[in-house]
Amino acid sequence: MEKIKVGIIGGAGYTGGELIRLLLNHPDTSIAFIHSRSNAGKPISSIHQDVLGETDLVFANEINNDIDVLFLCVGHGEAKQFFEEYKINDRIKVIDLSQDFRLNVNGLRPFINGQQVIYGLPELNRDTIRTAQHIANPGCFATSIQLGLLPLAKAGLLKEIHTTGITGSTGAGQSLTATSHFSWRENNIQAYKALTHQHLGEIGESLKQLQPVNDIDLSFIPWRGDFTRGIFISSLIKTDLSEDEITNLFNEYYKGHPFISISKEPIFLKQVVNTNKAVIQLEKTGNKLVVHSAIDNLLKGASGQAVQNMNLMFGIEETSGLKLKATGF
């Protein structure tokens, strides 16, 4: 089959860079252009220096319609602005990594060019993604939290959820801020946006998709960690089901989903860093269940999941271009 022609908007940041690295090594894709206003004319390797010798592409200041799929690796609010400034051909599929199209509007999915935008969590909407024209890629915290809760929602077990999660500095993006300096992050952690994080809305919509009847009360406290990549989540609920019964729920729900692994041993970030995997561990004491889940925020939480969605949309192997090596030590 002909290779999928790809365009990338916002190729200079963390998610754009990860997408470039993945697509340069993807057997079924060809990168047509990588757009960056601030870096137009510069070699890709002048910004993403680790791809030196792998590509001669330069950043473009123009876009064209001779592509099959367009990835938007832009800041929140900039995706909607892009579609106000540019008209793209209706046949081009769109995968947006910002939060602009993730949430329902008045109970309905948003639209791009008159076509519905599907929420792109494959472990929730895989069959719908396969026939979708446009995808809203989930947030990184949202992905990791949802993967730990979806089987419980399907079983109708969620009511009150207490979740904590810690993320690396790349989760804040490439722009320098007071809390992304090395001297601030090193040997330091901080809670932030307690109970108000922007990913709560998309998590709530997904859980209600599986458990529409009962009200779900999710309390989430995120943390900034002193490392660069990865998210580790711990979610606490109450249930009278045994640990074996819960394990069976998770194994059944994720059967056939290639990037999800249920571990009987304690999990840790290095199992998932530099991969598109999510690892999940269950712990139960009395009627309290803790679900731990871990992902790489830039891969399964962003660019890797975007490529996974592209694979599904174009009917190719879901794991194509995503068989990546973990950083074990």
N, C-alpha and C positions, 0 to 999 in steps of 0.2 A: 504494500500500500504506500501511497505518497506520504511523505513526512508532513506532520502537522506544522503549519506556519504560525509562529508565535510573535506577538508584539508585547512589549513590556513598557508600562508607563511608571516612571519613578524608579529607575534602575540603580540609583546610587546609594540607597539606604540598606539597612540590614536585610529586610525581607526581599528587596529587589536583588541584592547580592546572592542570597541563598537560592533564589529562583534561577538566577543565571547559572550558578554552579550545577544545580540539578539538571537544567535543560541542556547544557552543553554536553552532558553525559547521558542524556535520555536517548534511547535508540529510535524513537518515533517522532522526534521533534527537530525543527530547524528554526533558529531565532532570526526573524526578519529584521527587527529593529529593537533597540533599547533606548527609550526616550528619557532625557534629563535636560531640562532647561539650563541648569546651572553648570553642567559639564559638557554641553554640546561640543562635538569635535574632538574631545579627549578620548584616548584609548580606554576601553573598559578596564584594562589591567592597570591603568594609572590610579584608579580608585579602588578596585578590588584586586590588590596586588598579588593575591594567591592564584589568580588565573593567568598570570604571565606565562606565555608559551602555549596556552590552550585556545586562545581566540585572538583574531585580529580586528574584531568588531570595535567600532567607536560609538560613543553616545550620539544619538540623533536629536535634532531639535524639531523635526517634522514627524508626522505619523502618516501612515498610508493604510488603505483598506485591503491590500493584497495579503491578508492574513486570515487564519481560521479562528484564532482565539486571542483575546486581549486580556492581559493580567494588569490590574491596577494595584500597584504597590505604593500607594500615596497616603498622606495623612488623613485623619478623620475630617470629614467635611469637604475634602478635595475631590472625592470621586463624583459626587453630585455636581460640583462645579465643573469637572471635566466634561460631563455630558451636556452641560449648558453651553460650553465653548466649542465642542467638537461634535460633528455628526458622523457616526460610524455606520457602516453597512449593516442592514438588519440580519444578514446571514452570519455575522461574526459573533461568536460566543464570548461572553464576558465573565471573568472571575475576579471579583473585587475583594481585596484583602483589608479594606478599611471597614469601619462599622456602619457606613452610610446606609446600607440596604439590608442590614441584619434583622431589624425589628419589623413586625407587622404594623401597618398603618390603618387605624380604624378596623382592626380585626382581619385585614387582608394583607397578603404579601405585596411588597412594593414592585414597581415596574421599571424597566429600562427599555426605551424604544417600543413601548406598548406591550412588552413581553414580561411575564412574571419572573421575579428573581427568587430562586429557591435557596433556602438555608442549607449550606453545604457541609453538614456533618454526616459523613458517609455511614457511620454506625447508627444513625437515626433515619436518614432519608436516602439511602443508597439507590433504591429503585427509581425514586423521583429524580434524583441527580442524573441518572442515565439518560433521561429524556429531556433534561432541562436545557434551555438556551442561555440562561444567565444564573450565576451563583454568587451568593454572599458568603465568603469564607468566614468561618467562626473565629471568635477571639481566642487568644491563647489560654487565659484562665478559664474561659467558658468551656473550651474543649476538654481540659483536664478534669474539671469539676463534673461536667455532664457524663463523661465516660465512666466515672465512679458511681453515678446515680441512675443511669438509664434503666438497667435491669430492675432496680428497685421500684422505679416509677411504673414500669410495665406491669409489675406485680401488685401495684396499688399500695405500696408500703410506706410512701413518703408523707410525712405530716410536718414535723419540726426537724430541721436540719441545721447543724452547727458545723461550719466549714472554715478551716484555716488553710492558707497556701502561701508558699514562698517562691519568688521568681528571681531570676538573674537580671543583671543590669541591661542586657540587650532587650528586655521587655519594654524598656522605656524609650526605645528608638535611638537613632544615631545622634540626634541633636544633643549638645552638651547642656546639662542642667546641674544645679547645685548637688543633687543626690546621685548623679551618675559619674562624678569625679572618682578616680581610683582612690584618692586620699580619703574620700568620704565613705566609699563602699568597703574598703579593706577593713577586716575585723569589725564589721558593723552590720546590724540589721535594724529595720524599722517597720512598724505597722503603719499602713496608710489607707485612706479611703475606707475606713472601717464601716461596714454595713451599707455603703453607698457606691460600691464599685460599678463602673459602667457596663460590665458584662452580666450583671444580675438580670437585666431585662431579657436577654436572649436565652439565658439558662431557664428562667421561668416559663417562657413560651415553649421551649423544648420539652420540659418535664410535663407540662399540661397537655402536650400533644399525646403523651403516653398515659397520663393519669389525669383526665379532665374533670373528674368528679370532686375530689377532696381539695380543699385549700392547702397549699404548700407554703410553709414559712421557712425561708432560707436566710440564715444569718451568715455572712461571709466577712472574714477579716484577712486581707492580703498583707503580705510582708515583702519588703525589699531585702534580697540576700546579698552576701559578699562574694558572689560568683557571677560568671558571665551568662551561662546558658542553663535552661532547664526550669521546670515547675514541679513542685512537690505539693500535693493536696492531701489533706486528711479531713474526711467528712464523718460526722457522728450522728447516728439516728438510733431510735429505740425500736426493737422488734422482738417478738417471741419466737420467731423462726430459729431453728438451729443453724450453726455455722455450715454444716453439710448442706442443708436445704438452700441456704443463701448461695453457697458455692455453685450448686447445681443451677440456680437461676442465672448466675453470671456466665457459666459455661454454655448454657443453652442459648442465652441472648447473643453471645459473641461468637457462636459457632459459625465458621465461614467468613469471619472478619479477619483479614490476614495480619493486621497490625496490632491486634490486642492480645496480650498474654496475661493470664491469671496465675499469680505466683503463690505458692504455699510458704515461701520463705520471705523474710523482710526484704522490701525493695529499696532501691536507692537511685539517685539521679544518673550515675554513670552507666546504668543499664540502658538509658534512652538517649543520652546526649549524642548528637550527630546521627540520629535515626528518626524515622517516621513512626516509631513504635510508641505504644502506651502500655505500661505495666501496671497491674492492679493487684493489691493484696487486701485480704479481709481478716479482721480480728474481732472476736466477740467475747465479751465478758458479761455474764448475766443477760439482761435484756438490752445491753448496749452494743451496737455494731459500729466499728470504725472501718471505713473504706479508704485506703491509701491509693492514690493514683499519681503517676509521674509521666511527663512528656518533655521533649525538647520544645521550648516555646517558639523557636524559629522554624522548626520543621513540622511536626504534627500540629503545633500550635499556629502555624502560618503557611510558609511556602511549600513544605512537604505535603500538607493537606490540600493545598491548592493544586499541586500536581496530581495528587490522588483523585481529586475531583475532575481534572482534565481527562485523566485516563478513563474514568467512568463515562464522561460525556461523549468521548469519541470511540467508545466500545473496544478499548484495548485492555490488556491485562492490568488489573488494578495496582499491582506492585511495580509496574514498569518504571524504571528509572529511580526506584525508591528502595532498592536492596542495599542499604547503607551499613557501614561498619560502626558499631558503638565504640565510644572511647572508654576502654576498660580500665586504664590506669594512666 
